[in-house]
Amino acid sequence: MSLEQKQSWFILGAFALGLICFVALIPVVGVKIAQAGWGAFGLGGLAPAVFRKKRNSAEVFMDERDRMIAQRASLAGFAAAYAVVFVAWGVIKLWAQAHGENRIDVDAIGFILLYMMIAVFTVRAITLLAMYGREPAHESE
Amino acid sequence: MKANELTNAIRRLRFEHGEMTQQALAQRVGVTRQTIIAIEAGKYAPSLPLAFRIARVFDRPIEEVFHLDGSDTERDT
């Protein structure tokens, strides 16, 4: 398993933890404040520190194929974030219009940014693992 | 077989070269073993520099190692 795969699994673990915290907090503090549960997703940022190249190792950890996969996965992540931002913005504007609101809660901007970042890293991790998963991983020597 | 699919004779050439392992070939050309596996399986088309490095390891011209679908060179797969 490559470093990128290990980091992606770690990020998905952080996503699961964030989701669990978010859902667990909803009955206690309500949906709006329960968003704080997503703070656990921040642990995913430790992935490059937890899984890194060993010092003085001659082993190749990333080559042209790994870079190609990482690039495509990043593109998928940013595309997802792009969609989240604009779809969320459209939904909020339509909701405000339908309810006769002239102003939008400033927290909405924070939520859009939050879910945009979640989309970037989660979709990137899933795409990366899916791309590696298409290959025969245990071919004989 | 799909049009313009890149096939290769790496597996055969490895065995002809003292049953060279995928890991040994990977180290010789500076990539991971997973990349050699992917290339052998036709799941990944290597860059031109990498293809040349692989051909150089086997001391063969590149067209003897890699074949594009539709070409008239010998295929190994």
Backbone of each chain as ProteinMPNN parsed JSONL, in Angstrom:
{"seq_chain_A": "MSLEQKQSWFILGAFALGLICFVALIPVVGVKIAQAGWGAFGLGGLAPAVFRKKRNSAEVFMDERDRMIAQRASLAGFAAAYAVVFVAWGVIKLWAQAHGENRIDVDAIGFILLYMMIAVFTVRAITLLAMYGREPAHESE", "coords_chain_A": {"N_chain_A": [[0.852, -1.203, 0.0], [0.6, 2.173, -0.89], [2.043, 5.305, 0.286], [0.239, 7.385, -0.152], [-2.176, 6.022, -0.266], [-2.372, 5.054, 2.358], [-2.522, 7.485, 3.726], [-4.914, 8.403, 2.693], [-6.77, 6.549, 3.686], [-6.526, 7.19, 6.355], [-7.534, 9.794, 6.368], [-10.169, 9.285, 5.602], [-10.93, 7.877, 7.843], [-10.837, 9.929, 9.723], [-12.871, 11.453, 8.673], [-15.064, 9.773, 9.132], [-15.036, 9.765, 11.908], [-15.543, 12.474, 12.422], [-18.114, 12.646, 11.336], [-19.515, 10.919, 13.027], [-19.243, 12.282, 15.472], [-20.611, 14.638, 14.832], [-23.247, 13.686, 14.291], [-23.79, 12.538, 16.769], [-23.867, 14.726, 18.422], [-26.085, 16.153, 17.636], [-28.678, 15.506, 18.906], [-28.136, 16.573, 21.372], [-27.208, 19.281, 21.301], [-28.398, 20.406, 19.109], [-28.738, 20.896, 15.515], [-27.284, 23.044, 14.415], [-25.208, 23.842, 16.226], [-24.081, 21.404, 16.526], [-22.479, 21.092, 14.358], [-19.96, 21.578, 15.149], [-18.883, 19.166, 15.751], [-17.629, 18.321, 13.495], [-15.113, 19.172, 13.789], [-13.445, 17.127, 14.521], [-12.705, 16.069, 12.144], [-10.55, 17.456, 11.428], [-8.362, 16.085, 12.341], [-7.525, 14.593, 10.263], [-5.714, 16.119, 8.935], [-3.318, 15.454, 9.99], [-2.355, 13.36, 8.631], [-0.129, 13.404, 6.683], [1.953, 13.657, 8.477], [1.799, 11.427, 10.072], [1.995, 9.263, 8.297], [4.74, 8.924, 6.573], [7.647, 9.19, 4.449], [10.285, 6.934, 5.157], [13.305, 7.821, 6.771], [16.433, 7.907, 5.081], [15.768, 5.819, 3.419], [15.982, 3.773, 0.589], [13.945, 3.0, -0.917], [11.448, 3.478, -3.42], [8.927, 5.765, -3.017], [7.055, 7.293, -4.279], [6.072, 7.479, -7.553], [5.836, 8.181, -11.123], [3.302, 7.189, -11.79], [1.941, 7.202, -9.347], [1.922, 9.939, -8.903], [0.314, 10.752, -11.036], [-2.124, 9.549, -10.36], [-2.606, 10.837, -7.918], [-2.87, 13.433, -8.823], [-5.172, 13.302, -10.449], [-7.044, 12.511, -8.54], [-6.997, 14.721, -6.865], [-8.05, 16.601, -8.57], [-10.645, 15.627, -8.832], [-11.476, 16.013, -6.207], [-11.394, 18.835, -5.968], [-13.27, 19.454, -7.897], [-15.564, 18.463, -6.716], [-15.721, 20.154, -4.506], [-16.133, 22.561, -5.794], [-18.67, 22.093, -6.854], [-20.129, 21.799, -4.46], [-19.905, 24.358, -3.277], [-21.209, 26.096, -5.145], [-23.726, 24.913, -5.554], [-24.704, 24.895, -2.927], [-24.74, 27.627, -2.417], [-26.664, 28.451, -4.293], [-28.928, 27.065, -3.375], [-29.256, 28.211, -0.835], [-29.792, 30.877, -1.5], [-32.171, 30.574, -2.947], [-33.782, 29.475, -0.963], [-33.858, 31.576, 0.854], [-35.125, 33.468, -0.693], [-37.608, 32.231, -1.088], [-38.595, 32.283, 1.471], [-38.914, 34.899, 1.976], [-36.744, 36.298, 2.952], [-34.379, 38.84, 3.301], [-31.837, 38.863, 4.102], [-28.99, 36.77, 4.679], [-28.026, 34.301, 6.97], [-24.95, 34.78, 8.535], [-23.502, 32.608, 9.366], [-23.952, 30.756, 7.451], [-22.058, 31.076, 5.459], [-19.774, 30.139, 6.693], [-20.509, 27.464, 7.018], [-20.684, 26.662, 4.373], [-18.0, 26.874, 3.593], [-16.919, 24.999, 5.343], [-18.133, 22.547, 4.506], [-17.215, 22.538, 1.954], [-14.462, 22.12, 2.267], [-14.531, 19.63, 3.501], [-15.569, 18.169, 1.388], [-13.506, 18.393, -0.523], [-11.274, 16.955, 0.612], [-12.382, 14.472, 1.312], [-13.569, 13.44, -1.046], [-11.307, 13.414, -2.633], [-9.747, 11.492, -1.298], [-11.394, 9.191, -1.517], [-11.549, 8.911, -4.305], [-8.867, 8.509, -4.936], [-8.327, 6.061, -3.621], [-10.106, 4.449, -4.992], [-9.023, 4.511, -7.558], [-6.542, 3.26, -7.195], [-7.548, 0.858, -6.403], [-8.507, -0.369, -8.662], [-6.576, -1.873, -9.732], [-4.607, -4.924, -10.122], [-3.583, -6.003, -7.108], [-2.136, -7.993, -5.881], [-0.407, -9.431, -7.498], [1.522, -12.179, -8.7], [5.088, -12.713, -8.294]], "CA_chain_A": [[0.0, 0.0, 0.0], [1.436, 3.369, -1.005], [1.851, 6.347, 1.313], [-0.989, 8.131, -0.471], [-3.317, 5.181, 0.125], [-2.453, 5.067, 3.83], [-2.996, 8.808, 4.14], [-6.324, 8.515, 2.319], [-7.55, 5.788, 4.678], [-6.492, 7.976, 7.596], [-8.461, 10.922, 6.178], [-11.534, 8.733, 5.646], [-11.183, 7.583, 9.254], [-11.13, 11.218, 10.358], [-14.205, 11.832, 8.191], [-16.037, 8.947, 9.866], [-15.056, 10.259, 13.291], [-16.246, 13.763, 12.388], [-19.535, 12.381, 11.091], [-20.064, 10.338, 14.26], [-19.337, 13.381, 16.455], [-21.673, 15.53, 14.375], [-24.547, 13.031, 14.5], [-23.981, 12.319, 18.211], [-24.133, 16.011, 19.086], [-27.368, 16.732, 17.196], [-29.743, 15.467, 19.936], [-27.716, 17.286, 22.586], [-27.086, 20.733, 21.133], [-29.066, 20.866, 17.886], [-27.96, 20.731, 14.278], [-26.375, 24.15, 14.126], [-24.002, 23.77, 17.074], [-23.475, 20.066, 16.328], [-21.473, 21.192, 13.287], [-18.657, 21.586, 15.824], [-18.383, 17.787, 15.725], [-16.752, 18.163, 12.327], [-13.747, 19.516, 14.195], [-12.663, 15.889, 14.564], [-12.199, 15.829, 10.789], [-9.246, 18.123, 11.372], [-7.301, 15.096, 12.609], [-7.052, 14.119, 8.952], [-4.569, 16.945, 8.548], [-2.094, 14.862, 10.533], [-2.002, 12.204, 7.794], [1.245, 13.427, 6.149], [2.921, 13.507, 9.569], [1.71, 10.051, 10.58], [2.521, 8.368, 7.253], [5.736, 9.645, 5.784], [8.769, 8.394, 3.952], [11.303, 6.662, 6.169], [14.6, 8.455, 6.508], [17.528, 7.096, 4.519], [15.254, 4.656, 2.72], [16.221, 3.836, -0.853], [12.712, 2.575, -1.57], [10.696, 4.517, -4.126], [7.627, 5.922, -2.367], [6.1, 7.913, -5.2], [6.608, 7.566, -8.909], [4.993, 8.927, -12.068], [1.913, 6.71, -11.728], [1.37, 7.727, -8.097], [1.672, 11.375, -9.105], [-0.825, 10.869, -11.944], [-3.321, 9.212, -9.587], [-2.823, 11.917, -6.942], [-3.333, 14.616, -9.558], [-6.578, 13.08, -10.851], [-7.865, 12.497, -7.326], [-7.102, 16.117, -6.415], [-8.977, 17.262, -9.494], [-11.991, 15.188, -8.438], [-11.773, 16.683, -4.94], [-11.703, 20.243, -6.213], [-14.53, 19.512, -8.648], [-16.629, 18.259, -5.724], [-15.808, 21.392, -3.721], [-16.736, 23.538, -6.712], [-20.102, 21.794, -6.887], [-20.7, 22.074, -3.133], [-19.992, 25.81, -3.061], [-22.206, 26.775, -5.975], [-25.054, 24.344, -5.287], [-25.118, 25.388, -1.603], [-25.058, 29.047, -2.558], [-27.942, 28.535, -5.004], [-29.999, 26.58, -2.488], [-29.455, 29.212, 0.222], [-30.444, 32.055, -2.093], [-33.558, 30.213, -3.275], [-34.492, 29.293, 0.301], [-34.084, 32.918, 1.404], [-36.126, 34.111, -1.544], [-38.89, 31.584, -0.839], [-39.061, 32.635, 2.808], [-38.99, 36.353, 2.081], [-35.607, 36.82, 3.726], [-33.471, 39.688, 2.533], [-30.48, 38.624, 4.584], [-28.607, 35.371, 4.894], [-27.252, 34.112, 8.197], [-23.511, 34.787, 8.249], [-22.99, 31.26, 9.623], [-24.081, 29.961, 6.219], [-20.768, 31.152, 4.753], [-18.886, 29.207, 7.392], [-20.919, 26.09, 6.718], [-20.297, 26.372, 2.982], [-16.549, 26.63, 3.598], [-16.696, 23.74, 6.056], [-18.485, 21.398, 3.67], [-16.329, 22.57, 0.781], [-13.208, 21.473, 2.655], [-14.822, 18.207, 3.707], [-15.721, 17.572, 0.049], [-12.184, 18.306, -1.174], [-10.409, 15.891, 1.132], [-13.051, 13.174, 1.307], [-13.689, 12.959, -2.432], [-9.945, 13.108, -3.092], [-9.339, 10.215, -0.699], [-12.188, 8.1, -2.099], [-11.135, 8.755, -5.704], [-7.519, 7.929, -4.948], [-8.423, 4.643, -3.255], [-10.807, 3.751, -6.078], [-8.093, 4.371, -8.682], [-5.584, 2.198, -6.85], [-8.299, -0.381, -6.251], [-8.807, -0.985, -9.953], [-5.417, -2.637, -10.202], [-4.308, -6.175, -9.421], [-2.643, -5.622, -6.045], [-1.366, -9.118, -5.34], [0.128, -10.224, -8.605], [2.69, -12.973, -8.309], [6.371, -12.258, -8.803]], "C_chain_A": [[0.885, 1.25, 0.0], [1.138, 4.351, 0.136], [0.535, 7.085, 1.1], [-2.228, 7.33, -0.072], [-3.489, 5.188, 1.648], [-2.999, 6.4, 4.328], [-4.483, 8.973, 3.831], [-7.219, 7.742, 3.288], [-7.624, 6.552, 5.997], [-7.499, 9.132, 7.514], [-9.912, 10.436, 6.214], [-11.92, 8.341, 7.074], [-11.554, 8.849, 10.016], [-12.525, 11.71, 9.938], [-15.285, 11.076, 8.965], [-16.17, 9.439, 11.306], [-15.819, 11.589, 13.382], [-17.741, 13.589, 12.22], [-20.21, 11.833, 12.355], [-20.254, 11.433, 15.315], [-20.493, 14.308, 16.12], [-23.055, 14.941, 14.687], [-24.832, 12.863, 16.0], [-24.355, 13.608, 18.936], [-25.514, 16.591, 18.75], [-28.452, 16.674, 18.276], [-29.417, 16.305, 21.165], [-27.776, 18.803, 22.409], [-27.797, 21.288, 19.904], [-28.118, 20.84, 16.697], [-26.903, 21.812, 14.1], [-25.081, 24.052, 14.938], [-23.3, 22.42, 16.906], [-22.445, 20.064, 15.206], [-20.067, 21.194, 13.877], [-18.03, 20.195, 15.833], [-17.434, 17.531, 14.568], [-15.309, 18.56, 12.638], [-12.843, 18.299, 14.242], [-12.068, 15.561, 13.198], [-10.812, 16.457, 10.614], [-8.081, 17.185, 11.658], [-6.713, 14.554, 11.307], [-5.842, 14.898, 8.461], [-3.242, 16.401, 9.058], [-1.575, 13.717, 9.655], [-0.568, 12.264, 7.246], [2.301, 13.272, 7.24], [2.947, 12.069, 10.087], [2.322, 9.063, 9.577], [3.486, 9.163, 6.389], [6.88, 8.723, 5.399], [9.79, 8.198, 5.057], [12.619, 7.323, 5.765], [15.6, 7.439, 5.97], [17.033, 5.831, 3.816], [15.469, 4.828, 1.218], [14.959, 3.459, -1.635], [12.012, 3.747, -2.249], [9.301, 4.599, -3.511], [6.581, 6.543, -3.285], [6.754, 8.009, -6.578], [5.602, 8.268, -9.816], [3.531, 8.489, -12.018], [1.217, 7.216, -10.462], [1.026, 9.207, -8.243], [0.46, 11.596, -10.01], [-2.129, 10.599, -11.187], [-3.647, 10.33, -8.597], [-3.384, 13.163, -7.629], [-4.812, 14.475, -9.944], [-7.508, 13.085, -9.65], [-8.058, 13.92, -6.804], [-8.095, 16.874, -7.289], [-10.42, 16.909, -9.143], [-12.418, 15.883, -7.142], [-12.161, 18.142, -5.144], [-12.998, 20.405, -7.008], [-15.712, 19.355, -7.69], [-16.829, 19.524, -4.896], [-16.485, 22.495, -4.526], [-18.254, 23.361, -6.731], [-20.77, 22.16, -5.56], [-20.919, 23.577, -2.951], [-21.149, 26.411, -3.852], [-23.615, 26.223, -5.768], [-25.577, 24.871, -3.942], [-25.525, 26.858, -1.687], [-26.417, 29.223, -3.234], [-29.107, 28.136, -4.117], [-30.304, 27.622, -1.413], [-30.195, 30.437, -0.322], [-31.916, 31.765, -2.402], [-34.392, 30.074, -2.001], [-34.832, 30.673, 0.893], [-35.183, 33.634, 0.623], [-37.529, 33.559, -1.234], [-39.472, 31.968, 0.522], [-39.086, 34.141, 3.041], [-37.885, 36.976, 2.916], [-34.727, 37.677, 2.822], [-32.01, 39.429, 2.915], [-30.237, 37.131, 4.787], [-27.759, 35.313, 6.159], [-25.761, 33.996, 7.854], [-22.888, 33.41, 8.502], [-23.048, 30.388, 8.359], [-22.765, 29.954, 5.449], [-19.779, 30.161, 5.371], [-19.21, 27.764, 7.078], [-20.528, 25.703, 5.286], [-18.802, 26.053, 2.916], [-16.222, 25.285, 4.253], [-16.961, 22.543, 5.146], [-17.673, 21.364, 2.374], [-15.027, 21.833, 1.105], [-13.401, 19.977, 2.893], [-14.912, 17.504, 2.349], [-14.362, 17.39, -0.62], [-11.434, 17.07, -0.704], [-11.064, 14.506, 1.091], [-13.145, 12.608, -0.107], [-12.309, 12.619, -2.992], [-9.51, 11.737, -2.569], [-10.084, 9.04, -1.332], [-11.75, 7.829, -3.539], [-9.781, 8.068, -5.795], [-7.564, 6.428, -4.644], [-9.114, 3.837, -4.35], [-9.864, 3.526, -7.255], [-7.039, 3.302, -8.403], [-6.292, 0.844, -6.824], [-8.616, -1.089, -7.551], [-7.708, -1.933, -10.407], [-5.255, -3.954, -9.463], [-3.235, -5.918, -8.378], [-1.745, -6.765, -5.603], [-0.871, -10.043, -6.439], [1.373, -10.974, -8.162], [3.953, -12.395, -8.922], [6.709, -12.981, -10.102]], "O_chain_A": [[1.81, 1.361, 0.804], [0.134, 4.24, 0.839], [-0.191, 7.373, 2.052], [-3.212, 7.896, 0.405], [-4.602, 5.311, 2.159], [-3.832, 6.443, 5.234], [-5.221, 9.596, 4.594], [-8.291, 8.216, 3.665], [-8.657, 6.557, 6.667], [-8.22, 9.409, 8.473], [-10.779, 11.096, 6.787], [-13.081, 8.454, 7.467], [-12.465, 8.846, 10.845], [-13.257, 12.301, 10.733], [-16.283, 11.654, 9.395], [-17.271, 9.519, 11.85], [-16.624, 11.8, 14.288], [-18.539, 14.274, 12.86], [-21.322, 12.23, 12.704], [-21.295, 11.502, 15.969], [-21.256, 14.715, 16.996], [-23.913, 15.607, 15.266], [-25.968, 13.024, 16.444], [-25.069, 13.584, 19.938], [-26.042, 17.419, 19.492], [-29.091, 17.691, 18.545], [-30.313, 16.701, 21.911], [-28.321, 19.518, 23.251], [-27.8, 22.498, 19.679], [-26.897, 20.774, 16.837], [-25.775, 21.536, 13.69], [-23.988, 24.167, 14.385], [-22.092, 22.303, 17.115], [-21.631, 19.146, 15.108], [-19.1, 20.854, 13.195], [-16.81, 20.053, 15.911], [-16.563, 16.663, 14.63], [-14.402, 18.311, 11.845], [-11.634, 18.402, 14.034], [-11.057, 14.866, 13.102], [-10.02, 16.038, 9.769], [-6.946, 17.456, 11.264], [-5.563, 14.118, 11.258], [-5.045, 14.396, 7.668], [-2.174, 16.829, 8.619], [-0.498, 13.174, 9.9], [0.15, 11.268, 7.334], [3.412, 12.813, 6.973], [3.995, 11.563, 10.49], [3.062, 8.154, 9.952], [3.07, 9.981, 5.568], [7.049, 7.634, 5.949], [10.128, 9.126, 5.792], [12.985, 7.372, 4.591], [15.602, 6.272, 6.36], [17.795, 4.881, 3.638], [15.178, 5.881, 0.65], [14.914, 3.585, -2.859], [11.984, 4.86, -1.724], [8.575, 3.605, -3.488], [5.38, 6.348, -3.1], [7.848, 8.552, -6.729], [4.639, 8.871, -9.343], [2.627, 9.308, -12.182], [0.051, 7.61, -10.5], [-0.015, 9.669, -7.774], [-0.329, 12.514, -9.784], [-3.112, 11.323, -11.349], [-4.803, 10.725, -8.449], [-4.252, 13.851, -7.091], [-5.597, 15.41, -9.786], [-8.625, 13.598, -9.724], [-9.147, 14.282, -6.357], [-8.879, 17.686, -6.799], [-11.303, 17.767, -9.151], [-13.571, 16.289, -6.996], [-13.135, 18.623, -4.565], [-13.734, 21.373, -6.817], [-16.732, 20.029, -7.835], [-17.96, 19.921, -4.617], [-17.3, 23.257, -4.006], [-19.015, 24.324, -6.64], [-21.846, 22.757, -5.543], [-21.989, 24.01, -2.522], [-21.97, 27.146, -3.302], [-24.588, 26.976, -5.803], [-26.743, 25.246, -3.828], [-26.525, 27.273, -1.102], [-27.227, 30.043, -2.803], [-30.148, 28.794, -4.111], [-31.468, 27.888, -1.113], [-31.107, 30.961, 0.318], [-32.79, 32.595, -2.154], [-35.549, 30.493, -1.954], [-35.945, 30.901, 1.368], [-36.043, 34.307, 1.191], [-38.498, 34.31, -1.132], [-40.689, 31.977, 0.704], [-39.26, 34.6, 4.17], [-38.061, 38.04, 3.509], [-34.379, 37.273, 1.712], [-31.085, 39.732, 2.162], [-31.159, 36.353, 5.03], [-26.894, 36.158, 6.388], [-25.371, 33.21, 6.99], [-21.857, 33.083, 7.914], [-22.3, 29.42, 8.219], [-22.398, 28.941, 4.853], [-19.056, 29.452, 4.671], [-18.316, 26.938, 6.892], [-20.102, 24.578, 5.023], [-18.39, 25.09, 2.269], [-15.365, 24.538, 3.779], [-16.13, 21.643, 5.025], [-17.472, 20.306, 1.778], [-14.551, 21.022, 0.31], [-12.549, 19.163, 2.536], [-14.405, 16.395, 2.176], [-14.098, 16.346, -1.216], [-11.011, 16.242, -1.51], [-10.393, 13.498, 0.867], [-12.837, 11.439, -0.337], [-12.158, 11.651, -3.737], [-8.969, 10.923, -3.318], [-9.48, 8.015, -1.647], [-11.597, 6.678, -3.946], [-9.572, 7.171, -6.613], [-6.92, 5.629, -5.323], [-8.755, 2.688, -4.606], [-9.899, 2.468, -7.884], [-6.691, 2.526, -9.293], [-5.71, -0.182, -7.178], [-8.954, -2.272, -7.551], [-7.889, -2.701, -11.352], [-5.702, -4.097, -8.325], [-2.088, -5.641, -8.729], [-0.694, -6.526, -5.007], [-0.913, -11.267, -6.319], [2.17, -10.48, -7.364], [3.908, -11.686, -9.928], [7.76, -12.732, -10.691]]}, "seq_chain_B": "MKANELTNAIRRLRFEHGEMTQQALAQRVGVTRQTIIAIEAGKYAPSLPLAFRIARVFDRPIEEVFHLDGSDTERDT", "coords_chain_B": {"N_chain_B": [[-9.74, -6.795, -27.941], [-8.951, -3.442, -27.071], [-8.748, -0.564, -29.243], [-5.599, 0.961, -29.937], [-4.425, 0.044, -27.624], [-1.894, -0.472, -25.253], [0.331, -3.029, -25.113], [2.625, -5.374, -23.585], [5.855, -7.023, -23.231], [6.984, -7.512, -20.829], [6.718, -9.326, -18.668], [7.521, -11.787, -19.783], [10.111, -11.125, -20.533], [11.251, -10.597, -18.072], [11.385, -13.122, -16.955], [13.084, -14.31, -18.725], [15.366, -13.048, -18.091], [16.817, -14.222, -15.902], [14.692, -14.787, -14.16], [13.876, -12.363, -13.043], [12.608, -10.393, -10.427], [9.546, -8.52, -9.904], [9.959, -6.494, -8.091], [12.719, -6.149, -8.219], [13.023, -5.221, -10.833], [11.538, -2.89, -10.609], [13.123, -1.405, -8.841], [15.388, -1.07, -10.403], [14.498, 0.651, -12.398], [13.469, 2.747, -11.03], [10.835, 2.997, -9.929], [7.75, 2.138, -8.183], [6.899, -1.209, -7.052], [4.222, -1.708, -7.454], [3.655, -0.166, -9.664], [5.028, -1.469, -11.695], [3.555, -3.839, -11.69], [1.077, -2.829, -12.515], [1.75, -1.906, -15.074], [2.513, -4.281, -16.38], [0.07, -5.589, -16.343], [-1.302, -4.102, -18.104], [-2.712, -1.971, -17.175], [-1.709, 0.482, -16.804], [-0.147, 2.904, -18.763], [3.142, 3.481, -19.323], [5.279, 6.422, -19.01], [7.201, 7.845, -21.706], [10.016, 8.138, -21.085], [10.193, 6.295, -18.942], [9.441, 3.925, -20.198], [11.597, 3.63, -21.935], [13.629, 3.265, -20.07], [12.901, 0.818, -18.965], [13.122, -0.847, -21.217], [15.834, -0.629, -21.605], [16.872, -1.947, -19.403], [16.393, -4.589, -20.093], [17.916, -4.698, -22.261], [16.907, -4.365, -24.831], [15.369, -3.152, -27.88], [12.889, -0.578, -27.655], [10.514, -1.145, -28.995], [10.382, -3.847, -28.927], [9.658, -4.43, -26.462], [7.374, -2.989, -25.784], [4.167, -2.852, -27.291], [1.968, -1.396, -29.568], [-1.48, -1.695, -30.063], [-2.406, -2.95, -33.176], [-0.006, -2.597, -34.351], [2.666, -4.273, -36.167], [4.43, -5.775, -34.769], [5.729, -8.463, -32.738], [3.576, -9.856, -30.287], [3.16, -10.311, -26.769], [1.12, -10.879, -25.1]], "CA_chain_B": [[-8.748, -5.817, -27.477], [-9.302, -2.073, -27.432], [-7.843, 0.092, -30.185], [-4.505, 1.736, -29.337], [-4.053, -0.458, -26.307], [-0.469, -0.768, -25.151], [0.646, -4.304, -24.459], [4.074, -5.435, -23.392], [6.469, -8.343, -23.032], [7.811, -7.387, -19.621], [6.691, -10.55, -17.872], [8.382, -12.785, -20.439], [11.506, -10.661, -20.479], [11.741, -10.756, -16.69], [11.728, -14.53, -16.736], [14.259, -14.599, -19.553], [16.522, -12.418, -17.436], [17.077, -14.833, -14.592], [13.488, -14.681, -13.32], [13.945, -11.086, -12.319], [11.341, -10.096, -9.745], [8.965, -7.199, -10.182], [10.606, -5.541, -7.189], [14.063, -5.866, -8.745], [12.855, -4.356, -12.01], [11.076, -1.586, -10.113], [14.284, -0.687, -8.289], [16.299, -0.732, -11.498], [13.977, 1.761, -13.206], [13.094, 3.847, -10.137], [9.396, 3.125, -9.659], [7.287, 1.186, -7.175], [6.511, -2.523, -7.589], [2.829, -1.605, -7.893], [3.637, 0.401, -11.016], [5.415, -2.557, -12.61], [2.378, -4.724, -11.758], [0.064, -2.146, -13.329], [2.21, -1.869, -16.47], [2.423, -5.66, -16.903], [-1.347, -5.94, -16.504], [-1.896, -3.207, -19.102], [-3.586, -0.999, -16.506], [-1.052, 1.786, -16.821], [0.792, 3.115, -19.866], [4.25, 4.267, -18.753], [5.777, 7.556, -19.776], [8.235, 7.434, -22.668], [11.302, 7.903, -20.407], [10.135, 5.053, -18.159], [9.441, 2.82, -21.163], [12.983, 3.471, -22.407], [14.435, 2.701, -18.977], [12.558, -0.604, -18.858], [13.727, -1.529, -22.371], [17.292, -0.626, -21.404], [17.182, -3.008, -18.424], [16.382, -5.868, -20.809], [18.827, -4.542, -23.391], [16.122, -4.581, -26.056], [14.742, -1.922, -28.381], [11.607, -0.32, -26.975], [9.398, -1.777, -29.709], [10.33, -5.283, -28.586], [9.1, -4.534, -25.104], [6.01, -2.44, -25.807], [3.51, -2.959, -28.59], [0.685, -0.704, -29.661], [-2.463, -2.48, -30.8], [-2.429, -2.583, -34.588], [1.349, -2.647, -34.894], [2.93, -5.62, -36.694], [5.488, -6.44, -34.001], [5.288, -9.628, -31.959], [2.932, -9.565, -29.014], [3.416, -11.293, -25.731], [-0.051, -11.069, -24.229]], "C_chain_B": [[-9.119, -4.411, -27.947], [-8.282, -1.501, -28.423], [-6.814, 0.911, -29.415], [-4.16, 1.297, -27.915], [-2.584, -0.842, -26.318], [-0.284, -2.092, -24.422], [2.168, -4.388, -24.329], [4.541, -6.867, -23.123], [7.304, -8.358, -21.757], [7.859, -8.687, -18.834], [7.634, -11.606, -18.463], [9.852, -12.392, -20.318], [12.09, -10.795, -19.07], [12.192, -12.191, -16.456], [12.935, -14.947, -17.575], [15.538, -14.004, -18.955], [16.65, -12.934, -16.001], [15.914, -14.734, -13.626], [13.56, -13.459, -12.413], [12.584, -10.793, -11.667], [10.827, -8.717, -10.146], [9.636, -6.137, -9.324], [11.998, -5.149, -7.708], [13.981, -4.939, -9.949], [12.451, -2.945, -11.577], [12.248, -0.758, -9.583], [15.233, -0.239, -9.388], [15.815, 0.503, -12.266], [13.432, 2.912, -12.351], [11.609, 4.089, -9.973], [9.015, 2.129, -8.57], [6.922, -0.145, -7.855], [5.077, -2.483, -8.116], [2.737, -1.053, -9.313], [4.037, -0.649, -12.041], [4.242, -3.525, -12.789], [1.322, -4.119, -12.692], [0.463, -2.116, -14.797], [2.067, -3.262, -17.096], [0.978, -6.042, -17.201], [-2.038, -5.063, -17.55], [-2.823, -2.177, -18.499], [-2.982, 0.405, -16.533], [-0.061, 1.837, -17.976], [1.927, 3.996, -19.345], [4.61, 5.456, -19.627], [6.869, 7.051, -20.717], [9.589, 7.23, -21.975], [11.302, 6.587, -19.612], [10.154, 3.839, -19.081], [10.854, 2.558, -21.679], [13.853, 2.849, -21.313], [14.177, 1.204, -18.823], [13.211, -1.391, -20.003], [15.239, -1.645, -22.195], [17.705, -1.719, -20.412], [17.284, -4.361, -19.134], [17.29, -5.853, -22.039], [18.117, -4.868, -24.712], [15.63, -3.228, -26.565], [13.335, -1.781, -27.796], [10.436, -1.031, -27.671], [9.343, -3.286, -29.493], [9.721, -5.495, -27.201], [7.639, -4.072, -25.084], [5.447, -2.509, -27.222], [2.187, -2.193, -28.538], [-0.249, -1.547, -30.508], [-2.519, -1.996, -32.25], [-1.053, -2.583, -35.202], [1.636, -4.081, -35.317], [4.052, -6.327, -35.943], [4.889, -7.577, -33.186], [4.67, -9.199, -30.635], [3.193, -10.682, -28.029], [2.204, -11.618, -24.906], [-1.197, -11.686, -24.993]], "O_chain_B": [[-9.548, -4.22, -29.084], [-7.117, -1.899, -28.439], [-7.12, 1.483, -28.369], [-3.665, 2.087, -27.111], [-2.092, -1.455, -27.266], [-0.69, -2.25, -23.27], [2.898, -3.573, -24.893], [3.754, -7.769, -22.834], [8.237, -9.151, -21.638], [8.927, -9.103, -18.384], [8.427, -12.227, -17.755], [10.715, -13.224, -20.038], [13.278, -11.071, -18.905], [13.231, -12.445, -15.847], [13.707, -15.822, -17.183], [16.647, -14.421, -19.289], [16.598, -12.173, -15.035], [16.112, -14.613, -12.417], [13.337, -13.526, -11.204], [11.541, -10.937, -12.304], [11.567, -7.875, -10.654], [9.855, -5.012, -9.774], [12.398, -3.986, -7.645], [14.761, -3.995, -10.077], [12.948, -1.949, -12.102], [12.345, 0.44, -9.848], [15.814, 0.844, -9.313], [16.625, 1.305, -12.731], [12.986, 3.928, -12.884], [11.163, 5.233, -9.887], [9.857, 1.368, -8.093], [6.672, -0.197, -9.059], [4.755, -3.143, -9.104], [1.845, -1.429, -10.074], [3.46, -0.717, -13.126], [3.968, -3.977, -13.9], [0.754, -4.807, -13.54], [-0.385, -2.283, -15.673], [1.559, -3.399, -18.209], [0.695, -6.728, -18.183], [-3.217, -5.256, -17.846], [-3.629, -1.571, -19.205], [-3.681, 1.393, -16.307], [0.759, 0.935, -18.149], [1.691, 5.142, -18.965], [4.293, 5.497, -20.816], [7.394, 5.953, -20.535], [10.259, 6.235, -22.251], [12.293, 5.858, -19.613], [10.807, 2.839, -18.782], [11.26, 1.407, -21.841], [14.709, 2.01, -21.594], [15.097, 0.422, -18.585], [13.779, -2.462, -19.787], [15.845, -2.641, -22.59], [18.758, -2.339, -20.564], [18.151, -5.174, -18.816], [17.418, -6.847, -22.754], [18.659, -5.551, -25.58], [15.49, -2.278, -25.796], [12.683, -2.778, -27.484], [9.488, -1.464, -27.016], [8.354, -3.928, -29.846], [9.326, -6.603, -26.837], [6.787, -4.69, -24.446], [6.145, -2.262, -28.205], [1.403, -2.326, -27.598], [0.148, -2.056, -31.557], [-2.659, -0.802, -32.519], [-0.917, -2.571, -36.425], [0.945, -5.006, -34.889], [4.569, -7.346, -36.401], [3.677, -7.632, -32.976], [5.171, -8.304, -29.955], [3.416, -11.834, -28.401], [2.241, -12.539, -24.09], [-2.263, -11.919, -24.424]]}, "name": "protein", "num_of_chains": 2, "seq": "MSLEQKQSWFILGAFALGLICFVALIPVVGVKIAQAGWGAFGLGGLAPAVFRKKRNSAEVFMDERDRMIAQRASLAGFAAAYAVVFVAWGVIKLWAQAHGENRIDVDAIGFILLYMMIAVFTVRAITLLAMYGREPAHESEMKANELTNAIRRLRFEHGEMTQQALAQRVGVTRQTIIAIEAGKYAPSLPLAFRIARVFDRPIEEVFHLDGSDTERDT"}
